[in-house]
Amino acid sequence: MVPYAQGGSATDQIDYRVESTNPLVTPAGESSASLLVTIAHDTVLEPNEAVVLTLQPPANAVLGTQMEHTLTILDDD
């Protein structure tokens, strides 16, 4: 199990939604897991925003070298 933190300039549940559980669970026998992020579509004119997902120390697992991932939500209005 790998917990993760959310940050950045985008607002959770308004600009985006993380569809994966927290902590992220890797199925038995697997060496990786996916974290699904859904971007909300709105009609608000706003600047590009960032979602920062940071993997935290796991239980019974070892993380790779990249623990922070930044997604940029481009304004499409």
ZALUM-402314 format. One record per residue (C-alpha): residue number from 1; residue in one letter; x, y, z. Coordinates in Angstrom, 2 decimals. Layout:
N
+-----+----+---------+---------+---------+
!   i ! aa !       X !       Y !       Z !
+-----+----+---------+---------+---------+
! NUM !  a !       X !       Y !       Z !
...
+-----+----+---------+---------+---------+
This chain:
77
+-----+----+---------+---------+---------+
!   i ! aa !       X !       Y !       Z !
+-----+----+---------+---------+---------+
!   1 !  m !    0.00 !    0.00 !    0.00 !
!   2 !  v !    1.31 !    3.40 !   -1.01 !
!   3 !  p !   -0.36 !    6.49 !    0.42 !
!   4 !  y !   -0.18 !    9.71 !   -1.58 !
!   5 !  a !   -0.70 !   13.42 !   -0.98 !
!   6 !  q !   -2.44 !   15.86 !   -3.32 !
!   7 !  g !   -1.44 !   19.47 !   -3.86 !
!   8 !  g !   -0.95 !   22.12 !   -6.51 !
!   9 !  s !   -3.05 !   25.04 !   -7.71 !
!  10 !  a !   -5.99 !   22.92 !   -8.96 !
!  11 !  t !   -8.85 !   22.17 !   -6.55 !
!  12 !  d !   -9.77 !   18.56 !   -5.80 !
!  13 !  q !  -13.41 !   17.72 !   -6.62 !
!  14 !  i !  -13.78 !   20.96 !   -8.62 !
!  15 !  d !  -10.99 !   20.90 !  -11.22 !
!  16 !  y !  -10.17 !   17.19 !  -10.98 !
!  17 !  r !  -10.96 !   14.01 !   -9.08 !
!  18 !  v !   -8.62 !   11.18 !   -8.11 !
!  19 !  e !  -10.52 !    7.96 !   -8.84 !
!  20 !  s !   -8.03 !    5.67 !   -7.08 !
!  21 !  t !   -8.13 !    4.70 !   -3.42 !
!  22 !  n !   -5.76 !    6.26 !   -0.91 !
!  23 !  p !   -3.59 !    4.42 !   -0.11 !
!  24 !  l !   -2.94 !    3.06 !   -3.57 !
!  25 !  v !   -3.09 !   -0.75 !   -3.47 !
!  26 !  t !   -0.87 !   -2.88 !   -5.68 !
!  27 !  p !   -2.53 !   -6.23 !   -6.44 !
!  28 !  a !   -0.77 !   -9.35 !   -5.20 !
!  29 !  g !    1.89 !  -10.49 !   -7.65 !
!  30 !  e !    2.06 !   -7.10 !   -9.42 !
!  31 !  s !    4.96 !   -4.64 !   -9.27 !
!  32 !  s !    3.04 !   -1.49 !  -10.19 !
!  33 !  a !   -0.32 !    0.22 !   -9.86 !
!  34 !  s !   -2.07 !    3.08 !  -11.66 !
!  35 !  l !   -3.49 !    6.23 !  -10.18 !
!  36 !  l !   -6.45 !    7.50 !  -12.23 !
!  37 !  v !   -7.19 !   11.24 !  -12.34 !
!  38 !  t !  -10.32 !   12.58 !  -14.05 !
!  39 !  i !  -10.25 !   16.21 !  -15.23 !
!  40 !  a !  -13.48 !   18.19 !  -14.78 !
!  41 !  h !  -14.72 !   20.08 !  -17.83 !
!  42 !  d !  -16.27 !   23.45 !  -17.10 !
!  43 !  t !  -16.97 !   26.71 !  -18.88 !
!  44 !  v !  -14.97 !   28.89 !  -16.48 !
!  45 !  l !  -12.18 !   30.93 !  -18.08 !
!  46 !  e !   -9.17 !   30.32 !  -15.84 !
!  47 !  p !   -5.40 !   29.88 !  -16.11 !
!  48 !  n !   -3.74 !   26.50 !  -16.46 !
!  49 !  e !   -3.63 !   24.69 !  -13.12 !
!  50 !  a !   -1.41 !   22.01 !  -11.63 !
!  51 !  v !   -2.17 !   18.81 !   -9.75 !
!  52 !  v !    0.78 !   17.52 !   -7.72 !
!  53 !  l !    0.61 !   13.92 !   -6.53 !
!  54 !  t !    3.34 !   12.88 !   -4.10 !
!  55 !  l !    3.85 !    9.25 !   -3.15 !
!  56 !  q !    4.43 !    8.74 !    0.57 !
!  57 !  p !    6.48 !    6.00 !    2.30 !
!  58 !  p !    4.79 !    2.68 !    1.51 !
!  59 !  a !    3.99 !   -0.37 !    3.61 !
!  60 !  n !    5.66 !   -3.55 !    2.36 !
!  61 !  a !    6.89 !   -1.94 !   -0.86 !
!  62 !  v !    9.78 !    0.01 !   -2.34 !
!  63 !  l !    9.26 !    3.19 !   -4.36 !
!  64 !  g !   11.14 !    4.09 !   -7.50 !
!  65 !  t !   13.12 !    7.32 !   -7.77 !
!  66 !  q !   10.27 !    9.56 !   -8.97 !
!  67 !  m !    7.91 !   10.13 !   -6.04 !
!  68 !  e !    6.33 !   13.42 !   -7.17 !
!  69 !  h !    4.22 !   13.74 !  -10.31 !
!  70 !  t !    2.84 !   17.01 !  -11.66 !
!  71 !  l !   -0.10 !   17.13 !  -14.05 !
!  72 !  t !   -1.03 !   20.36 !  -15.84 !
!  73 !  i !   -4.69 !   21.03 !  -16.54 !
!  74 !  l !   -4.87 !   23.21 !  -19.65 !
!  75 !  d !   -7.76 !   25.65 !  -19.84 !
!  76 !  d !   -9.95 !   24.80 !  -22.84 !
!  77 !  d !  -12.51 !   27.59 !  -22.57 !
+-----+----+---------+---------+---------+
